[in-house]
Amino acid sequence: MLFGATGYTGGRTAEAMARRGLAPVLAGRDPAKLAALAARLGGLETARADVTDVGSVRALVGGEDVLVSTVGPFAQLGGAALAAVVGAGRPTWTRPGSRRSSARCSSCRGPRPSAAGPR
């Protein structure tokens, strides 16, 4: 699941993932932009979610999903993605070098990542 797929960083991330043979579900708030990006990358699946609506982001995450969020700035807008992942009982990770987001992440009550990595 790639959240924020239609932004600059999200688009570049989607392209890199597709080049590596991955097929992420592209998620964001603008269905038209999502559809255009999905078509350009070979018909990937899309899902609508808005960073201001935690419920819409939470609906993206389930089972063994991995949520990659390119929504930013993370310190201001990353809370919905973090809450969704923790709410789904998934291990959390935040980008290196981000003290503010790391502090938020360390205060969450979710399972710790295992040494074996993601399932």
C-alpha positions in Angstrom: 0.0 0.0 0.0 1.5 3.3 -1.1 -0.2 6.2 0.7 0.3 9.7 -0.9 1.0 8.1 -4.3 0.0 11.1 -6.4 2.4 13.6 -4.8 5.9 14.2 -6.1 7.6 11.8 -3.8 4.8 9.3 -4.0 4.8 9.3 -7.7 8.6 8.7 -7.8 8.2 6.0 -5.2 5.4 4.3 -7.2 7.6 4.3 -10.3 10.5 2.8 -8.4 8.4 0.1 -6.9 6.9 -0.8 -10.3 10.4 -0.9 -11.9 11.3 -3.5 -9.2 8.3 -5.6 -10.1 6.2 -4.6 -7.1 2.5 -3.8 -7.5 1.5 -1.5 -4.7 -2.1 -0.4 -4.2 -1.9 3.3 -4.9 -3.7 5.4 -2.3 -4.5 9.1 -2.0 -7.3 11.6 -2.0 -7.8 12.3 -5.7 -9.3 9.4 -7.7 -8.6 11.0 -11.0 -4.9 11.4 -10.3 -4.7 7.9 -8.8 -6.4 6.4 -12.0 -3.9 8.2 -14.3 -0.9 7.1 -12.3 -2.2 3.5 -12.1 -2.8 3.4 -15.8 0.7 4.8 -16.5 2.2 2.1 -14.3 0.4 -0.8 -15.9 -3.1 -0.9 -14.3 -2.3 -0.9 -10.6 -5.1 -1.0 -8.0 -6.1 2.2 -6.3 -7.8 3.2 -3.1 -9.1 6.6 -1.8 -7.9 7.9 1.5 -7.4 11.3 3.0 -4.7 12.2 5.5 -7.3 14.3 7.5 -9.5 11.2 7.9 -7.9 8.6 10.1 -10.7 6.1 9.4 -10.1 6.3 5.6 -6.4 5.6 6.2 -7.2 2.8 8.7 -9.4 1.1 6.1 -6.2 0.7 3.9 -4.4 -1.5 6.4 -5.3 -5.0 7.2 -3.9 -8.5 7.4 -0.3 -8.6 6.3 -0.3 -5.2 4.6 2.6 -2.9 4.6 1.8 0.8 4.5 4.4 3.1 2.9 3.5 6.7 3.4 5.0 9.5 1.4 2.5 12.0 2.8 4.3 15.0 4.2 5.6 16.8 5.9 5.5 13.7 8.2 5.7 15.7 11.4 2.5 17.5 10.5 0.6 15.0 8.4 1.9 11.5 9.3 -0.3 11.0 12.3 -3.1 9.4 10.4 -0.8 6.8 8.8 0.9 6.0 12.1 -2.5 5.7 13.9 -3.8 3.4 11.2 -0.8 1.1 11.4 -0.7 1.0 15.2 -4.5 0.5 15.3 -4.1 -2.5 13.0 -1.6 -4.0 15.3 1.2 -3.7 12.8 4.8 -3.0 13.7 5.8 0.6 13.1 8.8 2.2 11.5 9.6 5.8 10.8 12.2 7.3 8.5 15.7 7.7 9.9 16.7 11.1 11.0 13.3 12.3 11.9 13.4 13.1 15.6 9.9 14.4 15.8 8.3 11.4 14.1 10.5 9.0 15.9 9.4 10.4 19.2 5.8 10.0 18.2 6.4 6.5 17.0 8.2 5.4 20.2 5.2 6.6 22.3 2.7 4.4 20.3 1.3 1.2 21.8 1.9 -1.3 19.0 3.8 -4.5 18.6 7.5 -4.2 18.2 9.1 -5.3 14.9 10.7 -8.7 15.1 14.3 -9.3 14.3 13.1 -11.4 11.3 11.6 -8.3 9.7 8.2 -7.9 8.2 6.0 -11.0 7.8 
